[in-house]
Amino acid sequence: KISWGPGKTGNFLVSDHVQYHTMGRFTTYNDRIKYTFLTSFFPHPDEVYDADQTGGADPVNTYTTSRNMIGLKMFMAYRVEGRLFNEKLGIALTEGIMYQSDDGTLDVRALNPFTIYHNYYIDTMANSLMTFEVNYTPIPSINIYGQLALDEYALPSETSPTQRPNALGYMLGATYVQAMDEGVLEGNIEGVYTDPYLYLRGISETENNDKEKTLNFVVAHRRWADHKIIFDQTFLGYPYGGDAIVANISLGYKRFGAWSVKGNAFYMVHGEKNVKSAWETGKLGPSPSVSATHYVDIGVSGRYYLLEKVEVYGGLNFLGRITSSTDYHDVQLHMGLSYSL
């Protein structure tokens, strides 16, 4: 799993809600600066969308003969991060590219770990996204952080009736950590706004641009279920994608090796854009788009160490989902026992 950034609800370029990465990674660093180059591979969109057209599943024994298994979809990114002013200020610049080809060929120039991906200008094979992060510790125990994602942005001189929609993401948060008695008190507050078309690509199907539509930051994992192949699709970056406004607050206390308790409140309003959406010309409004849905998750959780390597844990959550016509809610309780080797 990989997560780049300070976000508690997720990060803009890559977040750890993606279950796993088939990846290669190189990192080098010194006392002040760190550089990371990453590659990660996913099923080609032809393979995924073919499955969608047949209900998302095929018998395993006919899978390899009925699917396009040739195409290549690869995510590449670099991250440069450092700390300044006696460790009080941290900054990070990341840039990622989603590269794909229908016949599986790879232009090795795309593997340059010191390039600017936005300069490639190869719309038919690649799509790039850049993020900038900053975190600042004004006084001990308090850290303030922010994150900006730049997927698509039109300067005032570039506006036109058919311009591509802006696709930006903004995050602002603060974390408080303080030693108290024999433990640590920690709190966090975070707000996130993402444009409706963040991570998406291509004009809508009615405008005849399906191939470009697949060059987005949506990735799939191939799975086996009931003797059939299915695909789970998700955004590579922020778990809730674009078209979202999120607020989250948490407060917890931990005594190491003894017990911990944490309370969390989450609220999100989300428009209709999802992993299968595409750009629509003339619809450049802010989030949330039409048919907004409101989500609430309020919960408390805790852990208690029975022995040095054995702990019990559990939590209670109230979940709500509200649309213009319906109101769903649920109460969920979970409990478990873990043993650490």
C-alpha positions in Angstrom: 0.0 0.0 0.0 1.1 3.6 -0.7 -0.1 6.9 0.6 1.6 10.2 -0.2 0.6 13.2 1.9 -0.6 14.3 5.3 -4.3 13.8 4.8 -6.4 11.8 7.3 -9.4 11.2 4.9 -7.1 10.4 2.0 -4.5 12.1 -0.3 -4.8 13.5 -3.8 -2.2 11.6 -5.9 -2.2 8.2 -4.3 -4.0 6.9 -1.1 -3.8 3.7 0.8 -7.5 2.7 0.2 -6.1 1.0 -3.0 -5.8 -2.6 -1.7 -2.3 -3.3 -3.2 0.1 -2.1 -5.9 2.1 -4.2 -8.3 5.0 -1.7 -8.1 8.6 -0.8 -8.3 10.0 2.0 -6.2 13.3 3.8 -5.8 14.1 6.2 -3.0 17.2 8.3 -2.1 17.6 10.9 0.6 19.8 12.9 2.9 19.2 15.0 6.0 17.1 17.6 4.2 15.6 16.2 1.0 14.1 13.0 -0.2 13.4 11.8 -3.7 11.1 8.8 -4.7 10.3 7.4 -8.1 7.4 5.0 -8.3 5.8 2.7 -11.0 2.6 0.7 -10.5 0.7 -1.4 -13.1 -3.1 -2.1 -13.5 -5.4 -3.9 -16.0 -5.8 -2.1 -19.3 -9.2 -0.3 -19.8 -10.1 -2.6 -22.7 -10.0 -5.5 -20.4 -12.1 -3.7 -17.7 -14.7 -2.2 -20.0 -15.2 -5.4 -21.9 -16.2 -7.0 -18.6 -18.6 -4.2 -17.9 -20.5 -4.9 -21.2 -21.1 -8.6 -20.1 -22.3 -7.8 -16.6 -18.8 -7.6 -15.1 -18.0 -11.3 -15.1 -16.9 -14.2 -17.3 -16.1 -17.9 -16.5 -12.5 -18.3 -15.6 -11.8 -21.0 -18.3 -12.9 -18.7 -21.1 -11.5 -15.5 -19.7 -8.1 -15.3 -21.4 -9.6 -16.1 -24.9 -12.5 -13.6 -24.6 -10.6 -10.5 -23.3 -8.0 -8.1 -24.6 -5.0 -9.1 -22.5 -2.4 -7.1 -24.5 -2.8 -3.5 -23.5 -0.6 -1.7 -20.9 -1.8 0.7 -18.2 1.0 2.1 -16.0 1.1 4.7 -13.3 4.4 6.6 -12.8 5.2 9.3 -10.3 8.0 11.1 -8.5 8.0 12.9 -5.2 10.5 15.5 -3.9 10.1 16.4 -0.2 12.1 18.3 2.3 12.1 20.2 5.6 13.3 23.8 6.2 13.6 26.3 9.0 14.7 24.0 11.8 12.3 21.3 10.8 9.3 23.7 11.2 8.3 23.8 7.5 7.8 20.7 5.3 7.1 20.9 1.6 6.6 18.3 -1.1 6.0 18.3 -4.8 4.6 15.2 -6.6 3.8 14.6 -10.2 2.2 11.5 -11.6 1.3 10.2 -15.1 -1.1 7.6 -16.2 0.4 6.0 -19.3 -1.3 3.4 -21.5 -1.0 1.8 -24.9 -3.4 -0.5 -26.7 -0.8 -2.9 -28.0 1.3 -3.1 -24.8 4.3 -1.1 -26.1 6.1 1.3 -23.8 7.8 4.5 -24.9 10.9 4.3 -22.7 11.1 8.1 -22.6 8.2 8.0 -20.2 10.4 6.3 -17.7 12.7 9.4 -17.2 12.6 10.0 -13.4 13.7 13.6 -13.8 11.2 14.9 -16.4 8.2 17.2 -16.2 5.3 15.0 -17.2 3.0 17.9 -18.1 5.4 18.7 -21.0 4.8 15.4 -22.8 1.7 16.6 -24.7 0.7 13.1 -25.7 -3.1 13.2 -24.9 -3.7 9.9 -26.6 -1.3 7.9 -24.4 -0.9 9.8 -21.1 -2.5 12.0 -18.5 -0.7 13.9 -15.8 -1.6 15.2 -12.3 0.5 17.3 -10.0 0.2 18.0 -6.2 1.8 20.4 -3.9 1.9 19.9 -0.1 3.0 22.1 2.8 2.9 21.5 6.6 4.0 23.9 9.3 4.6 23.6 13.0 4.2 27.1 14.5 4.5 25.8 18.1 5.2 22.4 19.6 2.2 20.0 19.4 0.4 21.7 16.6 0.9 21.0 12.9 -1.0 22.8 10.1 -1.1 21.3 6.6 -2.5 21.8 3.2 -2.5 20.0 -0.1 -3.3 21.2 -3.7 -4.0 18.9 -6.6 -3.8 20.2 -10.2 -5.3 17.9 -12.8 -6.7 20.4 -15.3 -6.7 24.2 -15.3 -7.5 26.8 -17.9 -5.9 30.2 -17.7 -8.1 33.2 -18.4 -6.6 33.5 -21.9 -7.5 29.9 -22.7 -11.2 30.1 -22.1 -13.5 29.0 -24.9 -17.0 27.5 -25.3 -15.5 24.0 -25.6 -12.8 24.4 -22.9 -11.9 21.4 -20.7 -13.4 21.8 -17.2 -11.1 22.8 -14.4 -10.2 19.8 -12.2 -8.6 20.9 -8.9 -8.5 19.6 -5.3 -7.9 21.5 -2.0 -7.2 20.2 1.5 -6.6 22.1 4.7 -6.2 20.5 8.1 -4.5 20.7 11.5 -3.2 18.1 14.0 -2.7 18.4 17.7 -0.5 15.9 19.6 0.4 16.3 23.3 1.9 14.0 25.9 -0.5 13.6 28.8 0.0 11.6 32.0 1.4 8.3 30.6 -0.1 8.6 27.2 -0.7 10.8 24.2 -3.7 13.0 23.3 -4.2 13.5 19.6 -6.8 15.5 17.7 -7.3 16.4 14.0 -9.6 18.5 11.9 -9.7 18.4 8.1 -11.6 19.9 5.2 -11.4 18.8 1.6 -13.0 20.2 -1.7 -12.6 18.5 -5.0 -13.9 19.8 -8.4 -16.5 17.6 -10.1 -14.1 16.4 -12.9 -11.0 15.7 -10.8 -9.3 12.5 -12.0 -11.7 12.1 -15.0 -10.8 12.5 -18.6 -12.5 12.6 -22.0 -15.6 14.1 -23.4 -18.9 12.3 -22.8 -19.7 9.3 -25.0 -22.2 11.3 -27.0 -19.3 13.4 -28.3 -17.4 10.3 -29.6 -14.3 10.3 -27.5 -14.3 6.9 -25.7 -10.6 6.2 -26.0 -9.5 9.4 -24.3 -12.1 8.7 -21.6 -10.1 5.8 -20.3 -7.0 7.9 -19.7 -8.2 8.9 -16.2 -6.9 8.2 -12.7 -9.3 5.4 -12.1 -7.7 2.0 -11.6 -9.0 -1.6 -11.4 -8.1 -4.8 -9.6 -9.0 -8.1 -11.2 -10.7 -10.6 -8.8 -12.2 -14.1 -8.8 -15.7 -14.6 -7.4 -18.0 -17.6 -7.9 -15.8 -19.0 -10.7 -16.0 -15.7 -12.6 -13.7 -12.8 -13.2 -14.8 -9.4 -11.9 -13.2 -5.9 -11.7 -13.2 -3.5 -8.8 -12.6 0.1 -9.9 -11.6 3.0 -7.6 -9.9 6.4 -7.8 -6.1 6.1 -7.4 -5.9 9.3 -5.4 -8.6 10.7 -3.0 -10.9 7.8 -2.1 -14.1 9.8 -2.7 -12.9 11.2 -6.1 -14.0 14.5 -7.4 -17.4 16.2 -6.9 -17.0 16.1 -3.1 -16.9 18.3 -0.1 -15.6 16.6 3.1 -15.3 17.6 6.7 -13.7 15.3 9.4 -12.8 15.7 13.0 -11.3 13.2 15.5 -10.0 13.1 19.0 -8.3 10.2 20.8 -6.1 9.2 23.7 -3.6 6.3 23.7 -1.5 4.7 26.5 1.1 2.6 24.7 0.9 -1.1 25.5 -2.3 -0.6 27.6 -5.4 0.9 25.9 -6.6 3.6 23.5 -9.9 5.2 22.6 -10.9 7.4 19.7 -14.0 9.4 18.5 -14.5 10.5 14.9 -17.2 12.5 13.0 -17.3 12.5 9.2 -19.5 14.4 6.9 -19.5 14.5 3.1 -21.8 15.9 0.4 -21.1 14.3 -3.0 -22.5 15.0 -6.5 -23.3 12.5 -9.2 -19.8 12.2 -10.8 -18.1 8.8 -10.3 -15.5 6.4 -11.7 -17.4 6.0 -14.9 -18.2 9.7 -15.6 -16.6 11.8 -18.3 -16.2 15.5 -19.1 -19.3 17.3 -20.3 -18.8 20.6 -22.1 -20.8 23.5 -20.8 -21.1 22.0 -17.3 -18.3 23.7 -15.4 -20.0 24.5 -12.1 -18.6 23.8 -8.6 -19.1 20.8 -6.5 -21.5 19.2 -5.7 -23.0 18.7 -9.1 -26.7 17.7 -9.4 -28.3 14.9 -7.4 -26.2 15.6 -4.3 -26.0 12.9 -1.6 -25.1 13.6 2.0 -23.1 11.1 4.1 -22.6 11.0 7.9 -20.4 8.6 9.9 -20.1 9.2 13.7 -18.3 6.6 15.7 -16.2 5.7 18.7 -13.6 2.9 18.8 -11.1 1.5 21.3 -8.4 -1.1 21.9 -7.3 -2.8 25.1 -4.2 -5.0 25.6 -5.1 -8.2 27.5 -1.4 -9.4 27.3 1.7 -8.0 25.7 0.8 -9.4 22.3 -2.9 -9.9 22.6 -5.5 -7.1 22.3 -9.2 -6.8 21.9 -10.8 -4.0 19.9 -14.2 -2.7 18.9 -16.2 0.2 17.7 -19.7 1.6 17.3 -20.8 3.7 14.4 -23.9 5.6 13.3 -24.1 5.8 9.4 -26.4 8.0 7.4 -27.1 8.7 3.7 -29.5 11.3 2.7 -30.7 12.2 -0.9 -33.5 14.5 -2.1 -36.0 11.6 -1.9 -34.7 9.0 0.6 -33.0 8.8 4.0 -31.0 5.7 5.0 -29.4 5.1 8.3 -27.7 2.2 10.1 -25.9 1.4 13.4 -22.9 -0.9 13.2 -21.0 -2.6 15.9 -17.7 -4.5 15.4 -15.5 -6.4 17.8 -12.3 -8.4 17.4 -9.3 -10.1 18.9 -5.7 -9.8 17.6 -2.4 -11.5 18.3 1.0 -10.0 17.2 3.9 -12.3 16.5 
